[in-house]
Amino acid sequence: MIMIQKLKLAGMAAVVSAIAVTAQAQVVTNTNAVQTLTFALTAYYQGATTTVIKTNVTHMGTNHTTNYVTTVSTKAGTVTINTADIIAALGKSTTNTFSKSAQLLHVSPINGSGSFIVRDVKGSGNNKMTNIVDVTPFFSYSTVGDIVVDASRSTNDVTVTDTEYKDEMLSLAAPTHFTLTTTLNLTGFDVETQVNDVVKKQVIDYGSSTIVTVIGTGTTLVGTNTVPTQILIDGSAGKSTLTISAPKFVVGPASDY
């Protein structure tokens, strides 16, 4: 059984609708480019401020002098955020309990706009169930500034390799009438390489996985807090990354992703 949930934003009202269909009943005519998103982030947050007062007593004969020394300390804390944390936050917001094997995917039909989904497969055999939740309204992404292209073409070329250099922004936030315990505003420098068939005018190789070092801001739950805390994403080399897998091309139902 495949459970498909789509978040629909209708005017000012946001509702979650659940649609149950069997794999035999679901027909997908488009070829989908499916990519897995993997987050590994390190962030700083403002910790607690403590005040310590020490009393120093100086004795000079029969005289006593008392001095008070006040020390105020403010600590910075660190927290890690990974894909499982983001999926759990999306599950809580959409009233879903995802398993540890759930994946966060970006699905781009060849003839359509892309979407973000959480795909969770539970059980096996006759008890296998695939739960697919459309979380597209929680995400937004865009290119910041110009795209710089490195490519060379001649009249007798059959294939051409294009490399694009660009700054990209990805945001994770709650749409209207939803709450989210982890939010992100990430920016990173991305390098994408693809091979194009000039004659057929189509991409024949989308390259390998892309690892982007990211920097940004957001909120998340820290410790036993029930209210999200403001965080700063550590953009030092290797500290915070977003890995986007090479596309897997799938023709068929979403359960095949």
C-alpha positions in Angstrom: 0.0 0.0 0.0 1.3 3.5 -0.9 0.1 6.3 1.3 0.5 9.7 -0.4 0.0 12.9 1.5 0.1 16.3 -0.2 0.2 19.6 1.5 -2.1 22.0 -0.3 -2.2 25.7 0.2 -5.6 26.9 -0.7 -5.9 30.6 -0.4 -5.2 31.6 3.2 -6.0 28.2 4.5 -3.5 25.3 4.6 -4.8 21.8 4.9 -3.2 18.4 4.9 -5.0 15.8 2.7 -4.3 12.1 2.8 -4.9 10.0 -0.3 -4.5 6.2 -0.3 -3.9 4.4 -3.5 -2.5 1.0 -4.6 0.6 0.7 -6.7 -1.6 -0.8 -9.5 -3.9 2.2 -9.5 -1.2 4.9 -9.5 -0.1 5.8 -13.0 3.0 8.0 -13.6 3.7 9.0 -17.2 6.7 11.3 -16.5 10.2 10.3 -16.0 11.4 11.6 -12.6 14.9 12.8 -11.7 15.2 11.8 -8.0 17.9 13.2 -5.8 18.5 12.5 -2.1 19.3 15.4 0.2 21.6 14.8 3.1 22.2 17.5 5.8 25.1 17.6 8.2 25.1 20.9 10.0 27.0 22.3 13.0 25.5 25.4 14.6 26.2 27.8 17.5 23.6 29.2 19.8 23.6 31.6 22.7 23.9 29.8 26.0 23.0 30.8 29.5 24.4 33.8 31.4 25.6 33.1 34.9 26.6 35.4 37.7 29.0 34.4 40.4 29.7 36.6 43.4 32.8 35.9 45.5 33.5 37.4 48.8 37.1 38.3 49.8 37.8 39.3 53.3 41.1 41.0 54.1 42.3 41.0 57.8 44.6 43.8 59.0 44.9 43.5 62.8 41.5 44.0 64.2 40.2 45.6 61.0 38.4 43.6 58.3 37.9 44.7 54.7 35.3 42.9 52.6 35.4 43.0 48.8 32.9 41.5 46.5 34.0 40.2 43.1 31.2 39.7 40.5 31.9 37.5 37.5 29.4 37.4 34.7 29.8 34.6 32.2 28.0 34.1 28.9 28.5 30.8 27.1 28.1 29.8 23.5 26.7 26.3 22.8 26.9 24.0 19.8 24.3 21.8 18.3 24.3 19.4 15.3 21.4 19.1 12.8 21.2 16.2 10.4 18.7 14.9 7.9 17.0 12.8 10.5 16.4 15.9 12.7 14.8 17.7 9.7 12.6 14.8 8.8 11.5 14.4 12.4 10.6 18.1 12.5 8.6 17.8 9.3 6.9 14.7 10.7 5.8 16.5 13.8 4.5 19.4 11.8 2.5 17.2 9.4 1.4 14.7 12.1 3.5 11.9 10.7 5.9 9.5 12.6 8.7 8.6 10.2 11.0 5.7 10.7 14.8 5.9 10.8 15.0 4.8 7.2 12.9 7.8 5.9 14.5 9.8 3.1 14.2 13.4 2.1 14.1 13.6 -1.7 13.8 16.2 -4.4 11.8 14.9 -7.4 11.8 16.7 -10.7 9.6 15.4 -13.5 11.2 15.9 -16.9 8.0 17.7 -18.0 7.0 19.5 -14.8 8.1 21.4 -11.7 10.1 19.8 -8.9 8.9 18.9 -5.4 10.3 17.9 -2.0 9.0 14.7 -0.5 9.7 12.5 2.5 9.6 8.8 1.5 9.3 6.3 4.3 9.2 2.5 3.6 8.1 0.3 6.5 7.8 -3.5 6.6 8.4 -6.0 3.8 6.6 -8.4 1.6 2.8 -8.3 1.9 3.3 -6.0 4.9 5.3 -3.4 3.1 3.9 0.1 3.2 5.4 3.2 1.5 4.4 6.5 3.0 5.1 9.6 0.8 4.5 13.0 2.2 4.7 16.1 0.0 6.6 18.7 2.0 7.2 21.2 -0.9 5.5 24.1 0.8 8.1 24.0 3.6 11.0 24.5 1.1 12.1 27.3 -1.2 15.3 27.7 -3.1 16.8 30.1 -5.6 20.0 31.2 -7.2 21.7 34.3 -5.8 23.3 36.6 -8.4 24.6 35.5 -11.8 25.5 32.0 -12.9 29.0 31.7 -14.3 29.3 29.1 -17.1 32.4 27.3 -18.3 31.9 25.6 -21.7 33.3 25.4 -25.2 31.4 24.5 -28.3 32.4 24.0 -32.0 30.3 23.3 -35.1 31.3 19.6 -35.2 30.7 18.8 -31.5 28.3 16.0 -30.6 28.6 16.4 -26.8 29.5 19.4 -24.7 30.4 19.5 -21.1 29.0 22.5 -19.2 30.1 23.6 -15.7 28.1 26.1 -13.8 29.3 28.1 -10.8 26.6 29.6 -8.6 25.6 30.7 -5.2 22.3 29.1 -4.1 19.9 29.7 -1.3 17.8 27.0 0.4 15.2 27.8 3.0 13.2 25.5 5.3 10.3 27.3 7.0 6.7 26.6 8.1 3.9 27.6 5.7 0.9 29.4 7.0 -1.0 27.5 9.8 1.9 25.1 10.4 4.6 25.1 13.0 8.2 23.8 12.6 10.7 23.2 15.4 13.7 23.5 13.0 14.0 26.2 10.4 16.9 27.0 8.1 18.2 29.7 5.8 21.2 28.3 4.0 23.5 29.7 1.3 26.3 27.8 -0.4 28.6 27.9 -3.4 27.6 25.1 -5.9 29.5 23.7 -8.8 27.4 21.6 -11.3 28.7 19.8 -14.3 26.7 18.1 -17.0 27.2 16.6 -20.4 24.8 17.7 -23.2 24.1 16.0 -26.5 24.1 19.0 -28.9 22.4 17.1 -31.7 19.6 15.7 -29.6 19.5 18.8 -27.4 19.3 16.9 -24.2 21.4 16.2 -21.1 23.0 12.8 -21.2 25.1 12.9 -18.0 24.2 14.9 -14.8 27.5 14.3 -13.1 28.1 12.9 -9.7 26.9 13.9 -6.2 27.4 17.5 -5.1 28.7 18.4 -1.7 28.0 22.1 -0.8 29.5 23.8 2.2 26.7 26.0 3.6 26.4 28.9 6.0 23.3 30.6 7.4 20.9 31.0 10.2 17.8 29.2 11.6 16.2 27.9 14.7 16.0 24.5 16.5 15.2 22.9 19.8 18.2 22.9 22.2 18.3 20.6 25.3 15.0 20.4 27.1 13.7 23.7 25.6 10.2 23.6 24.1 10.7 26.9 22.2 13.2 26.9 19.3 16.5 28.7 19.8 18.2 31.0 17.3 21.2 29.4 15.7 24.2 30.4 13.4 25.3 27.7 11.0 29.1 27.2 11.1 30.3 27.8 7.5 33.9 26.7 8.2 35.2 24.1 5.7 33.6 20.7 6.3 31.6 21.9 9.3 28.2 22.2 7.6 27.4 20.5 4.4 24.4 19.7 2.1 25.0 16.7 -0.1 22.8 16.3 -3.2 23.0 12.9 -4.8 23.4 12.5 -8.6 19.9 12.1 -10.2 18.4 8.7 -10.4 15.9 8.5 -13.3 12.8 6.6 -12.4 9.7 5.8 -14.6 6.9 4.6 -12.4 5.1 5.1 -9.1 6.6 7.0 -6.3 7.1 3.7 -4.4 10.0 3.0 -6.8 12.0 6.0 -5.8 
